[in-house]
Amino acid sequence: MAKKSAIERNSKRQRLAERFAAKRAALKAIARDTSKPVEERFAAQMKLAGLPRNSAPTRIRNRCQVSGRPRAYYRKLKMSRIALRQLASHGMIPGMVKSSW
């Protein structure tokens, strides 16, 4: 099980990213528009830099929904390989069986 503080920090980043997503997208659109004057684009870039650092979606870490583990994460299942194996061994995931040969 991951530390509670790490899980909470990541969930805080997710909330911030959702809250600032529209503002961040609008400022990025202005900053990338080459038809606008350079001063306006620079001002948009400075406002973008002034937003909270944790509101950027790239700072969100994919974590297992079961254990909170940050590594060996399967995006499709939203869980780590260890949690997946445990649930599969207990028969909690339909259609998944442990293979042996």
Secondary structure, DSSP 8 states (H G I E B T S, - for coil): ---HHHHHHHHHHHHHHHHHHHHHHHHHHHHH-TTS-HHHHHHHHHHHHHS-GGGSGGG-----TTT---SSEETTTTEEHHHHHHHHHTT-STT------
